[in-house]
């Protein structure tokens, strides 16, 4: 085994702002975000650290993720985590890949986290992005951290694909088809009365804690309904509509069903009965500002204090493809800022880690800043029909950005009106 130099707390604190140092957090990203999963005094990560969970080391292309984080062989690498095994395993992996300036730090819990003078950071609304361990405590009948013990519903979301639920789900979860919350004529959120009836039928009130997750599983009719395979994007879409309606405590399982399976937790095939409730509890919508409709979207395009953010692929943005088999027109809304989802209409690589957990929030903010997407503006994210826009919305909302929404109609609504302008090709700078 390779010998690595152990760095002290004082040494790390003195050099934390050195631009040649890369600090690696070898824990689950949930701990990085703020969850206290190892007994630390303060939740979060050492300021400036980059997340690299041990399970990522098993991926053949793990170095691609490292390079994306600008962790280069010429840098000094400092690795910390919960366990010495994880620290040393990560250090060995770097050494085997040609990195030479590798140091280990073993006192995060007993030294760094207990000292409020030492800088740490965390995702401001981390409590709404929960780890599988948190959900497991719920299913075992316990009350996890950051939960007040109120009645909880676990939602397995899907689009016209109950087999994804019946073939394996988190024990105790009920399923929700996204058709219950959005209209297939417009793919916008349904009317308030329809939402009220849908949530009541699923046992959800404004005071219910709702944990939402998705599962990637290509259905038999994937060519006709490719969105059925979208998995976790459906969870973000559902979570946003729940918040819009007025549910006060909405949580998303970080990484969806894959995170549950990766943790080795039991899977159920039993159909869990839904227990309807008599009244949702508040008028819907309680948070109308979370959605923007066409008139406001047009007004935002004219404002210097607002941005319409297109969370679509490059090919959709420049008009090479529409992205959907039910959208004919190709192009983009003039004046929209490119928020780049990833490869196509059903993937969100630029907002996800390789294990489908939400990407390190610093990285999302850095990418957005480079194109003028900043927290001081009123932002409305959109895609084709609101799903990808919802995931991008949560990236901003969980960072605590104050004025964020989703333009619900998206390219589907905009492109149907021949009077609305559109552009194709690479935009001029």
RODOFI-435086 format. One record per residue (C-alpha): residue number from 0; y, x, z. Coordinates in Angstrom, 2 decimals, decimal comma. Example, Ala and Ser with C-alpha at 12.3 -4.5 7.8 and 13.67 -1.06 7.14 Angstrom:
2
<pt num="0" y="-4,50" x="12,30" z="7,80"/>
<pt num="1" y="-1,06" x="13,67" z="7,14"/>
END
This chain:
429
<pt num="0" y="0,00" x="0,00" z="0,00"/>
<pt num="1" y="3,48" x="1,23" z="-0,88"/>
<pt num="2" y="5,75" x="2,25" z="1,98"/>
<pt num="3" y="9,16" x="0,57" z="1,94"/>
<pt num="4" y="12,24" x="1,51" z="3,93"/>
<pt num="5" y="13,13" x="-1,08" z="6,56"/>
<pt num="6" y="16,83" x="-1,87" z="6,71"/>
<pt num="7" y="18,51" x="-2,82" z="9,99"/>
<pt num="8" y="20,71" x="-5,83" z="10,63"/>
<pt num="9" y="23,77" x="-3,60" z="11,02"/>
<pt num="10" y="23,05" x="-1,81" z="7,75"/>
<pt num="11" y="22,63" x="-5,05" z="5,85"/>
<pt num="12" y="25,75" x="-6,60" z="7,39"/>
<pt num="13" y="27,81" x="-3,53" z="6,47"/>
<pt num="14" y="26,68" x="-3,58" z="2,84"/>
<pt num="15" y="26,39" x="-7,32" z="2,21"/>
<pt num="16" y="29,31" x="-7,31" z="-0,23"/>
<pt num="17" y="28,09" x="-4,27" z="-2,18"/>
<pt num="18" y="27,88" x="-5,39" z="-5,85"/>
<pt num="19" y="24,86" x="-3,11" z="-6,40"/>
<pt num="20" y="22,76" x="-4,86" z="-3,76"/>
<pt num="21" y="20,58" x="-7,89" z="-4,50"/>
<pt num="22" y="19,30" x="-9,75" z="-1,44"/>
<pt num="23" y="16,04" x="-11,65" z="-2,09"/>
<pt num="24" y="15,09" x="-14,68" z="0,02"/>
<pt num="25" y="11,28" x="-14,82" z="-0,03"/>
<pt num="26" y="10,95" x="-18,31" z="1,45"/>
<pt num="27" y="10,61" x="-21,80" z="0,05"/>
<pt num="28" y="13,84" x="-22,89" z="-1,61"/>
<pt num="29" y="14,03" x="-25,74" z="0,90"/>
<pt num="30" y="14,60" x="-23,15" z="3,65"/>
<pt num="31" y="17,16" x="-21,44" z="1,42"/>
<pt num="32" y="18,97" x="-24,78" z="1,03"/>
<pt num="33" y="19,23" x="-25,37" z="4,76"/>
<pt num="34" y="16,00" x="-26,70" z="6,23"/>
<pt num="35" y="14,87" x="-24,88" z="9,39"/>
<pt num="36" y="11,21" x="-24,35" z="8,49"/>
<pt num="37" y="10,54" x="-21,18" z="10,48"/>
<pt num="38" y="12,24" x="-21,67" z="13,83"/>
<pt num="39" y="15,57" x="-20,10" z="12,87"/>
<pt num="40" y="18,70" x="-20,90" z="14,87"/>
<pt num="41" y="20,84" x="-21,59" z="11,81"/>
<pt num="42" y="19,58" x="-23,19" z="8,62"/>
<pt num="43" y="20,34" x="-21,72" z="5,23"/>
<pt num="44" y="20,27" x="-18,26" z="3,70"/>
<pt num="45" y="21,98" x="-14,91" z="4,09"/>
<pt num="46" y="25,21" x="-15,17" z="2,15"/>
<pt num="47" y="24,81" x="-13,94" z="-1,41"/>
<pt num="48" y="21,00" x="-14,03" z="-1,37"/>
<pt num="49" y="18,95" x="-15,19" z="-4,33"/>
<pt num="50" y="15,89" x="-17,37" z="-3,87"/>
<pt num="51" y="12,46" x="-16,11" z="-4,95"/>
<pt num="52" y="9,64" x="-18,07" z="-3,26"/>
<pt num="53" y="6,30" x="-16,22" z="-3,04"/>
<pt num="54" y="4,50" x="-18,73" z="-5,26"/>
<pt num="55" y="6,75" x="-17,81" z="-8,17"/>
<pt num="56" y="5,24" x="-14,32" z="-8,10"/>
<pt num="57" y="2,01" x="-15,79" z="-9,46"/>
<pt num="58" y="3,67" x="-17,02" z="-12,66"/>
<pt num="59" y="3,06" x="-14,73" z="-15,67"/>
<pt num="60" y="6,74" x="-14,86" z="-16,63"/>
<pt num="61" y="8,12" x="-14,32" z="-13,11"/>
<pt num="62" y="10,25" x="-11,40" z="-14,28"/>
<pt num="63" y="12,11" x="-13,75" z="-16,61"/>
<pt num="64" y="13,34" x="-15,69" z="-13,56"/>
<pt num="65" y="14,30" x="-12,43" z="-11,86"/>
<pt num="66" y="16,33" x="-11,28" z="-14,87"/>
<pt num="67" y="18,04" x="-14,70" z="-15,10"/>
<pt num="68" y="19,25" x="-14,08" z="-11,56"/>
<pt num="69" y="20,69" x="-10,71" z="-12,65"/>
<pt num="70" y="18,30" x="-8,78" z="-10,42"/>
<pt num="71" y="17,94" x="-5,53" z="-12,36"/>
<pt num="72" y="15,93" x="-2,31" z="-11,85"/>
<pt num="73" y="19,11" x="-0,32" z="-11,19"/>
<pt num="74" y="20,01" x="-2,58" z="-8,25"/>
<pt num="75" y="19,17" x="-1,97" z="-4,61"/>
<pt num="76" y="16,74" x="-4,74" z="-3,63"/>
<pt num="77" y="16,65" x="-6,07" z="-0,04"/>
<pt num="78" y="13,89" x="-8,59" z="0,69"/>
<pt num="79" y="13,69" x="-10,92" z="3,70"/>
<pt num="80" y="11,66" x="-13,99" z="4,62"/>
<pt num="81" y="9,76" x="-15,73" z="7,38"/>
<pt num="82" y="6,62" x="-13,62" z="7,36"/>
<pt num="83" y="6,00" x="-9,92" z="6,92"/>
<pt num="84" y="3,20" x="-10,78" z="4,49"/>
<pt num="85" y="5,61" x="-12,61" z="2,17"/>
<pt num="86" y="8,19" x="-9,84" z="2,43"/>
<pt num="87" y="5,68" x="-7,11" z="1,64"/>
<pt num="88" y="3,98" x="-9,08" z="-1,11"/>
<pt num="89" y="7,34" x="-9,57" z="-2,83"/>
<pt num="90" y="8,26" x="-5,92" z="-2,38"/>
<pt num="91" y="4,93" x="-4,81" z="-3,89"/>
<pt num="92" y="5,47" x="-7,08" z="-6,88"/>
<pt num="93" y="8,86" x="-5,51" z="-7,57"/>
<pt num="94" y="7,45" x="-2,02" z="-7,14"/>
<pt num="95" y="4,61" x="-2,77" z="-9,56"/>
<pt num="96" y="7,20" x="-3,94" z="-12,08"/>
<pt num="97" y="9,17" x="-0,71" z="-12,09"/>
<pt num="98" y="11,79" x="-1,38" z="-9,42"/>
<pt num="99" y="12,33" x="1,66" z="-7,20"/>
<pt num="100" y="15,23" x="0,94" z="-4,84"/>
<pt num="101" y="13,39" x="-1,55" z="-2,62"/>
<pt num="102" y="14,17" x="-2,23" z="1,05"/>
<pt num="103" y="12,76" x="-4,79" z="3,47"/>
<pt num="104" y="14,57" x="-6,70" z="6,22"/>
<pt num="105" y="12,36" x="-8,24" z="8,94"/>
<pt num="106" y="14,83" x="-9,67" z="11,45"/>
<pt num="107" y="16,24" x="-12,77" z="9,81"/>
<pt num="108" y="14,98" x="-15,20" z="12,48"/>
<pt num="109" y="15,40" x="-13,14" z="15,66"/>
<pt num="110" y="18,61" x="-11,33" z="14,76"/>
<pt num="111" y="20,54" x="-12,64" z="11,76"/>
<pt num="112" y="20,15" x="-16,40" z="12,25"/>
<pt num="113" y="21,02" x="-16,27" z="15,95"/>
<pt num="114" y="24,32" x="-14,44" z="15,42"/>
<pt num="115" y="27,11" x="-16,79" z="14,25"/>
<pt num="116" y="29,18" x="-13,76" z="13,26"/>
<pt num="117" y="26,74" x="-12,90" z="10,45"/>
<pt num="118" y="27,45" x="-14,84" z="7,24"/>
<pt num="119" y="25,10" x="-17,54" z="6,00"/>
<pt num="120" y="25,37" x="-20,29" z="3,41"/>
<pt num="121" y="23,55" x="-23,52" z="2,65"/>
<pt num="122" y="23,55" x="-26,50" z="0,32"/>
<pt num="123" y="26,09" x="-28,89" z="1,92"/>
<pt num="124" y="23,97" x="-32,04" z="1,50"/>
<pt num="125" y="20,58" x="-30,32" z="1,78"/>
<pt num="126" y="19,23" x="-33,11" z="3,99"/>
<pt num="127" y="19,02" x="-35,39" z="0,93"/>
<pt num="128" y="16,71" x="-32,94" z="-0,87"/>
<pt num="129" y="13,66" x="-32,83" z="1,36"/>
<pt num="130" y="10,65" x="-30,48" z="1,38"/>
<pt num="131" y="7,07" x="-31,71" z="1,10"/>
<pt num="132" y="6,54" x="-30,67" z="4,73"/>
<pt num="133" y="9,22" x="-33,18" z="5,78"/>
<pt num="134" y="7,50" x="-36,02" z="3,91"/>
<pt num="135" y="4,10" x="-34,99" z="5,34"/>
<pt num="136" y="5,49" x="-35,42" z="8,86"/>
<pt num="137" y="6,50" x="-38,97" z="7,88"/>
<pt num="138" y="3,09" x="-39,85" z="6,44"/>
<pt num="139" y="1,46" x="-38,53" z="9,62"/>
<pt num="140" y="3,52" x="-40,98" z="11,66"/>
<pt num="141" y="6,01" x="-38,47" z="13,01"/>
<pt num="142" y="9,79" x="-38,28" z="12,86"/>
<pt num="143" y="10,91" x="-35,20" z="10,92"/>
<pt num="144" y="14,13" x="-33,25" z="11,45"/>
<pt num="145" y="17,33" x="-34,90" z="10,24"/>
<pt num="146" y="15,76" x="-38,36" z="10,42"/>
<pt num="147" y="16,81" x="-41,01" z="12,92"/>
<pt num="148" y="13,50" x="-42,86" z="12,98"/>
<pt num="149" y="14,64" x="-45,83" z="10,93"/>
<pt num="150" y="12,19" x="-47,74" z="8,72"/>
<pt num="151" y="11,24" x="-45,63" z="5,68"/>
<pt num="152" y="9,90" x="-46,43" z="2,21"/>
<pt num="153" y="8,40" x="-43,73" z="0,00"/>
<pt num="154" y="8,90" x="-44,55" z="-3,69"/>
<pt num="155" y="6,73" x="-43,15" z="-6,46"/>
<pt num="156" y="8,90" x="-43,74" z="-9,54"/>
<pt num="157" y="7,72" x="-44,09" z="-13,13"/>
<pt num="158" y="8,60" x="-45,78" z="-16,40"/>
<pt num="159" y="5,93" x="-48,20" z="-17,64"/>
<pt num="160" y="3,17" x="-45,90" z="-16,40"/>
<pt num="161" y="1,46" x="-47,24" z="-13,30"/>
<pt num="162" y="-1,50" x="-45,00" z="-14,05"/>
<pt num="163" y="0,62" x="-42,08" z="-12,90"/>
<pt num="164" y="0,69" x="-43,78" z="-9,49"/>
<pt num="165" y="-2,86" x="-45,12" z="-9,41"/>
<pt num="166" y="-4,32" x="-41,76" z="-10,42"/>
<pt num="167" y="-2,90" x="-40,09" z="-7,34"/>
<pt num="168" y="0,15" x="-40,47" z="-5,11"/>
<pt num="169" y="1,50" x="-39,54" z="-1,70"/>
<pt num="170" y="-0,35" x="-41,56" z="0,98"/>
<pt num="171" y="1,65" x="-44,64" z="1,93"/>
<pt num="172" y="3,91" x="-44,53" z="-1,14"/>
<pt num="173" y="4,59" x="-47,64" z="-3,20"/>
<pt num="174" y="5,41" x="-47,47" z="-6,88"/>
<pt num="175" y="8,59" x="-48,56" z="-8,64"/>
<pt num="176" y="8,90" x="-48,98" z="-12,40"/>
<pt num="177" y="12,39" x="-47,94" z="-13,52"/>
<pt num="178" y="12,48" x="-51,10" z="-15,64"/>
<pt num="179" y="13,19" x="-52,96" z="-12,40"/>
<pt num="180" y="16,53" x="-51,16" z="-12,04"/>
<pt num="181" y="17,71" x="-50,74" z="-15,64"/>
<pt num="182" y="17,83" x="-53,00" z="-18,66"/>
<pt num="183" y="15,86" x="-51,98" z="-21,79"/>
<pt num="184" y="18,55" x="-53,56" z="-23,98"/>
<pt num="185" y="21,20" x="-51,08" z="-22,83"/>
<pt num="186" y="19,34" x="-48,70" z="-20,48"/>
<pt num="187" y="22,23" x="-49,24" z="-18,09"/>
<pt num="188" y="21,73" x="-50,24" z="-14,47"/>
<pt num="189" y="20,84" x="-53,89" z="-14,03"/>
<pt num="190" y="23,21" x="-56,53" z="-12,73"/>
<pt num="191" y="23,85" x="-56,63" z="-8,96"/>
<pt num="192" y="21,73" x="-59,76" z="-8,41"/>
<pt num="193" y="18,82" x="-58,20" z="-10,32"/>
<pt num="194" y="19,06" x="-55,02" z="-8,27"/>
<pt num="195" y="19,20" x="-57,03" z="-5,06"/>
<pt num="196" y="16,00" x="-58,89" z="-5,98"/>
<pt num="197" y="14,24" x="-55,70" z="-7,09"/>
<pt num="198" y="15,00" x="-53,78" z="-3,92"/>
<pt num="199" y="14,14" x="-56,69" z="-1,66"/>
<pt num="200" y="10,79" x="-57,06" z="-3,44"/>
<pt num="201" y="10,09" x="-53,38" z="-2,70"/>
<pt num="202" y="10,99" x="-53,77" z="0,98"/>
<pt num="203" y="14,29" x="-51,91" z="0,72"/>
<pt num="204" y="17,50" x="-52,77" z="2,53"/>
<pt num="205" y="20,76" x="-50,86" z="2,83"/>
<pt num="206" y="19,52" x="-49,52" z="6,18"/>
<pt num="207" y="16,13" x="-48,33" z="4,93"/>
<pt num="208" y="15,53" x="-44,60" z="4,51"/>
<pt num="209" y="14,14" x="-44,25" z="0,99"/>
<pt num="210" y="12,28" x="-41,13" z="-0,13"/>
<pt num="211" y="12,01" x="-40,93" z="-3,92"/>
<pt num="212" y="9,81" x="-38,72" z="-6,05"/>
<pt num="213" y="8,37" x="-38,55" z="-9,56"/>
<pt num="214" y="5,20" x="-37,22" z="-11,14"/>
<pt num="215" y="4,80" x="-35,70" z="-14,56"/>
<pt num="216" y="1,89" x="-37,33" z="-16,36"/>
<pt num="217" y="1,85" x="-37,94" z="-20,10"/>
<pt num="218" y="0,72" x="-41,54" z="-20,75"/>
<pt num="219" y="-1,51" x="-42,73" z="-23,56"/>
<pt num="220" y="1,56" x="-44,03" z="-25,37"/>
<pt num="221" y="3,67" x="-40,89" z="-24,87"/>
<pt num="222" y="4,78" x="-40,80" z="-28,50"/>
<pt num="223" y="6,17" x="-44,33" z="-28,27"/>
<pt num="224" y="7,56" x="-43,92" z="-24,76"/>
<pt num="225" y="8,15" x="-40,20" z="-24,15"/>
<pt num="226" y="10,33" x="-40,98" z="-21,16"/>
<pt num="227" y="7,19" x="-42,11" z="-19,33"/>
<pt num="228" y="6,28" x="-38,45" z="-18,96"/>
<pt num="229" y="9,67" x="-37,46" z="-17,58"/>
<pt num="230" y="8,45" x="-37,36" z="-13,97"/>
<pt num="231" y="11,10" x="-36,16" z="-11,55"/>
<pt num="232" y="14,02" x="-37,22" z="-13,77"/>
<pt num="233" y="13,01" x="-40,82" z="-12,99"/>
<pt num="234" y="13,36" x="-40,04" z="-9,28"/>
<pt num="235" y="16,95" x="-38,86" z="-9,68"/>
<pt num="236" y="17,80" x="-41,92" z="-11,76"/>
<pt num="237" y="16,31" x="-44,27" z="-9,16"/>
<pt num="238" y="17,97" x="-42,45" z="-6,27"/>
<pt num="239" y="21,40" x="-42,81" z="-7,88"/>
<pt num="240" y="20,97" x="-46,55" z="-8,42"/>
<pt num="241" y="19,84" x="-46,92" z="-4,79"/>
<pt num="242" y="23,00" x="-45,18" z="-3,61"/>
<pt num="243" y="25,17" x="-47,23" z="-5,96"/>
<pt num="244" y="23,64" x="-50,42" z="-4,56"/>
<pt num="245" y="24,34" x="-49,37" z="-0,97"/>
<pt num="246" y="21,26" x="-47,67" z="0,51"/>
<pt num="247" y="22,79" x="-45,35" z="3,09"/>
<pt num="248" y="20,01" x="-42,79" z="3,42"/>
<pt num="249" y="18,39" x="-41,76" z="0,13"/>
<pt num="250" y="16,20" x="-38,65" z="0,02"/>
<pt num="251" y="14,60" x="-36,92" z="-2,96"/>
<pt num="252" y="11,39" x="-34,93" z="-2,59"/>
<pt num="253" y="12,34" x="-31,50" z="-3,93"/>
<pt num="254" y="9,92" x="-30,69" z="-6,74"/>
<pt num="255" y="8,41" x="-34,16" z="-6,81"/>
<pt num="256" y="4,69" x="-34,76" z="-6,67"/>
<pt num="257" y="4,03" x="-31,18" z="-7,79"/>
<pt num="258" y="5,58" x="-29,89" z="-4,55"/>
<pt num="259" y="3,22" x="-32,16" z="-2,59"/>
<pt num="260" y="0,21" x="-30,85" z="-4,49"/>
<pt num="261" y="1,39" x="-27,24" z="-4,28"/>
<pt num="262" y="1,50" x="-27,62" z="-0,49"/>
<pt num="263" y="-2,16" x="-28,70" z="-0,52"/>
<pt num="264" y="-1,51" x="-32,08" z="1,06"/>
<pt num="265" y="-3,91" x="-35,03" z="0,63"/>
<pt num="266" y="-3,54" x="-37,41" z="-2,31"/>
<pt num="267" y="-4,30" x="-41,14" z="-2,24"/>
<pt num="268" y="-5,55" x="-43,42" z="-5,01"/>
<pt num="269" y="-5,16" x="-46,59" z="-2,95"/>
<pt num="270" y="-2,67" x="-49,18" z="-4,12"/>
<pt num="271" y="-0,20" x="-49,72" z="-1,28"/>
<pt num="272" y="1,09" x="-53,27" z="-0,93"/>
<pt num="273" y="4,81" x="-53,90" z="-1,16"/>
<pt num="274" y="6,30" x="-55,87" z="1,74"/>
<pt num="275" y="9,35" x="-57,83" z="0,64"/>
<pt num="276" y="12,39" x="-58,23" z="2,85"/>
<pt num="277" y="14,68" x="-61,24" z="3,08"/>
<pt num="278" y="18,05" x="-59,64" z="2,44"/>
<pt num="279" y="19,35" x="-56,31" z="1,15"/>
<pt num="280" y="22,06" x="-56,36" z="3,79"/>
<pt num="281" y="25,27" x="-55,49" z="1,92"/>
<pt num="282" y="26,98" x="-56,73" z="-1,24"/>
<pt num="283" y="25,95" x="-54,78" z="-4,36"/>
<pt num="284" y="27,42" x="-52,45" z="-5,46"/>
<pt num="285" y="28,53" x="-50,82" z="-2,24"/>
<pt num="286" y="29,36" x="-47,54" z="-4,04"/>
<pt num="287" y="30,66" x="-48,63" z="-7,49"/>
<pt num="288" y="32,45" x="-45,32" z="-8,06"/>
<pt num="289" y="29,11" x="-43,55" z="-8,64"/>
<pt num="290" y="28,98" x="-45,03" z="-12,14"/>
<pt num="291" y="31,55" x="-44,91" z="-14,92"/>
<pt num="292" y="31,50" x="-47,41" z="-17,77"/>
<pt num="293" y="32,94" x="-47,12" z="-21,28"/>
<pt num="294" y="36,64" x="-47,90" z="-20,61"/>
<pt num="295" y="36,84" x="-45,38" z="-17,76"/>
<pt num="296" y="34,90" x="-42,79" z="-19,78"/>
<pt num="297" y="37,50" x="-43,06" z="-22,55"/>
<pt num="298" y="40,31" x="-42,71" z="-20,01"/>
<pt num="299" y="38,68" x="-39,61" z="-18,53"/>
<pt num="300" y="38,61" x="-37,96" z="-21,96"/>
<pt num="301" y="42,40" x="-38,20" z="-22,06"/>
<pt num="302" y="42,94" x="-36,87" z="-18,54"/>
<pt num="303" y="43,60" x="-33,24" z="-17,65"/>
<pt num="304" y="42,04" x="-33,87" z="-14,23"/>
<pt num="305" y="38,71" x="-35,21" z="-15,48"/>
<pt num="306" y="35,76" x="-34,15" z="-17,62"/>
<pt num="307" y="33,01" x="-36,05" z="-19,37"/>
<pt num="308" y="30,02" x="-33,70" z="-19,08"/>
<pt num="309" y="27,32" x="-33,92" z="-21,75"/>
<pt num="310" y="23,96" x="-33,12" z="-20,14"/>
<pt num="311" y="21,99" x="-32,94" z="-23,38"/>
<pt num="312" y="20,29" x="-30,17" z="-25,33"/>
<pt num="313" y="22,21" x="-27,96" z="-27,77"/>
<pt num="314" y="20,46" x="-29,59" z="-30,74"/>
<pt num="315" y="21,64" x="-33,01" z="-29,57"/>
<pt num="316" y="25,13" x="-31,76" z="-28,82"/>
<pt num="317" y="25,71" x="-30,30" z="-32,31"/>
<pt num="318" y="24,09" x="-33,29" z="-34,02"/>
<pt num="319" y="20,87" x="-31,79" z="-35,34"/>
<pt num="320" y="18,89" x="-34,54" z="-33,59"/>
<pt num="321" y="19,64" x="-37,65" z="-31,57"/>
<pt num="322" y="17,07" x="-36,82" z="-28,93"/>
<pt num="323" y="15,49" x="-40,29" z="-28,88"/>
<pt num="324" y="13,32" x="-42,30" z="-31,25"/>
<pt num="325" y="15,47" x="-45,39" z="-30,59"/>
<pt num="326" y="18,88" x="-43,72" z="-31,17"/>
<pt num="327" y="19,72" x="-43,29" z="-34,84"/>
<pt num="328" y="23,15" x="-41,65" z="-34,82"/>
<pt num="329" y="23,40" x="-37,91" z="-34,16"/>
<pt num="330" y="26,36" x="-36,11" z="-32,67"/>
<pt num="331" y="28,50" x="-35,91" z="-29,55"/>
<pt num="332" y="31,47" x="-37,57" z="-27,92"/>
<pt num="333" y="34,63" x="-35,66" z="-28,92"/>
<pt num="334" y="36,16" x="-33,86" z="-25,96"/>
<pt num="335" y="33,00" x="-33,84" z="-23,84"/>
<pt num="336" y="32,07" x="-30,58" z="-22,10"/>
<pt num="337" y="28,59" x="-29,22" z="-22,78"/>
<pt num="338" y="26,48" x="-29,29" z="-19,61"/>
<pt num="339" y="23,23" x="-28,16" z="-21,31"/>
<pt num="340" y="20,15" x="-29,81" z="-19,81"/>
<pt num="341" y="17,60" x="-27,52" z="-21,45"/>
<pt num="342" y="15,26" x="-27,75" z="-24,42"/>
<pt num="343" y="15,21" x="-31,48" z="-25,23"/>
<pt num="344" y="15,82" x="-35,01" z="-23,99"/>
<pt num="345" y="12,95" x="-34,93" z="-21,49"/>
<pt num="346" y="13,40" x="-31,55" z="-19,86"/>
<pt num="347" y="15,91" x="-30,14" z="-17,40"/>
<pt num="348" y="15,13" x="-26,41" z="-17,32"/>
<pt num="349" y="18,74" x="-25,46" z="-16,62"/>
<pt num="350" y="18,72" x="-27,60" z="-13,49"/>
<pt num="351" y="15,20" x="-26,73" z="-12,33"/>
<pt num="352" y="13,23" x="-23,82" z="-10,99"/>
<pt num="353" y="9,86" x="-22,97" z="-12,55"/>
<pt num="354" y="8,06" x="-25,12" z="-9,97"/>
<pt num="355" y="10,35" x="-28,10" z="-10,78"/>
<pt num="356" y="12,33" x="-27,84" z="-7,57"/>
<pt num="357" y="16,09" x="-28,13" z="-8,02"/>
<pt num="358" y="17,69" x="-24,89" z="-9,17"/>
<pt num="359" y="19,53" x="-22,67" z="-6,72"/>
<pt num="360" y="22,88" x="-24,41" z="-6,36"/>
<pt num="361" y="24,96" x="-21,25" z="-6,73"/>
<pt num="362" y="23,48" x="-20,74" z="-10,19"/>
<pt num="363" y="24,33" x="-24,26" z="-11,32"/>
<pt num="364" y="27,90" x="-23,93" z="-10,06"/>
<pt num="365" y="28,30" x="-20,56" z="-11,78"/>
<pt num="366" y="27,14" x="-21,93" z="-15,14"/>
<pt num="367" y="29,41" x="-24,93" z="-14,84"/>
<pt num="368" y="32,42" x="-22,84" z="-13,88"/>
<pt num="369" y="32,03" x="-20,77" z="-17,07"/>
<pt num="370" y="32,70" x="-23,90" z="-19,16"/>
<pt num="371" y="35,36" x="-25,44" z="-16,94"/>
<pt num="372" y="33,23" x="-27,80" z="-14,85"/>
<pt num="373" y="34,76" x="-27,44" z="-11,38"/>
<pt num="374" y="34,84" x="-29,49" z="-8,16"/>
<pt num="375" y="38,57" x="-30,19" z="-8,31"/>
<pt num="376" y="38,09" x="-32,55" z="-11,28"/>
<pt num="377" y="36,75" x="-36,08" z="-11,59"/>
<pt num="378" y="33,42" x="-35,55" z="-13,35"/>
<pt num="379" y="31,18" x="-38,05" z="-15,12"/>
<pt num="380" y="27,85" x="-36,72" z="-16,34"/>
<pt num="381" y="26,11" x="-38,38" z="-19,26"/>
<pt num="382" y="23,14" x="-37,86" z="-21,54"/>
<pt num="383" y="21,42" x="-40,35" z="-23,81"/>
<pt num="384" y="20,78" x="-43,14" z="-21,34"/>
<pt num="385" y="21,60" x="-41,84" z="-17,86"/>
<pt num="386" y="18,48" x="-40,05" z="-16,63"/>
<pt num="387" y="19,45" x="-36,43" z="-17,19"/>
<pt num="388" y="23,00" x="-37,28" z="-16,21"/>
<pt num="389" y="21,67" x="-38,54" z="-12,87"/>
<pt num="390" y="19,92" x="-35,25" z="-12,12"/>
<pt num="391" y="23,06" x="-33,28" z="-12,97"/>
<pt num="392" y="25,08" x="-35,68" z="-10,80"/>
<pt num="393" y="22,89" x="-34,85" z="-7,82"/>
<pt num="394" y="23,38" x="-31,12" z="-8,38"/>
<pt num="395" y="27,13" x="-31,66" z="-7,95"/>
<pt num="396" y="26,91" x="-34,33" z="-5,24"/>
<pt num="397" y="24,59" x="-32,26" z="-3,04"/>
<pt num="398" y="27,04" x="-29,36" z="-3,33"/>
<pt num="399" y="29,59" x="-31,71" z="-1,77"/>
<pt num="400" y="31,74" x="-32,10" z="-4,88"/>
<pt num="401" y="34,00" x="-35,06" z="-4,09"/>
<pt num="402" y="34,56" x="-36,96" z="-7,38"/>
<pt num="403" y="31,31" x="-37,16" z="-9,34"/>
<pt num="404" y="29,70" x="-40,02" z="-11,23"/>
<pt num="405" y="27,44" x="-40,84" z="-14,18"/>
<pt num="406" y="28,71" x="-42,41" z="-17,40"/>
<pt num="407" y="25,90" x="-44,93" z="-17,56"/>
<pt num="408" y="26,10" x="-45,92" z="-21,22"/>
<pt num="409" y="25,92" x="-42,36" z="-22,49"/>
<pt num="410" y="25,34" x="-41,47" z="-26,11"/>
<pt num="411" y="23,25" x="-44,63" z="-26,62"/>
<pt num="412" y="26,18" x="-46,93" z="-25,88"/>
<pt num="413" y="28,83" x="-44,73" z="-27,48"/>
<pt num="414" y="26,95" x="-44,26" z="-30,76"/>
<pt num="415" y="26,24" x="-47,97" z="-31,27"/>
<pt num="416" y="29,92" x="-48,76" z="-31,80"/>
<pt num="417" y="31,07" x="-47,62" z="-35,25"/>
<pt num="418" y="34,66" x="-47,57" z="-33,99"/>
<pt num="419" y="33,91" x="-44,79" z="-31,50"/>
<pt num="420" y="34,59" x="-41,31" z="-32,91"/>
<pt num="421" y="31,90" x="-38,65" z="-32,90"/>
<pt num="422" y="31,48" x="-35,03" z="-33,90"/>
<pt num="423" y="28,71" x="-32,79" z="-35,21"/>
<pt num="424" y="28,38" x="-29,06" z="-35,70"/>
<pt num="425" y="29,36" x="-26,21" z="-33,42"/>
<pt num="426" y="32,68" x="-27,06" z="-31,73"/>
<pt num="427" y="35,66" x="-24,83" z="-32,32"/>
<pt num="428" y="36,81" x="-22,78" z="-29,34"/>
END
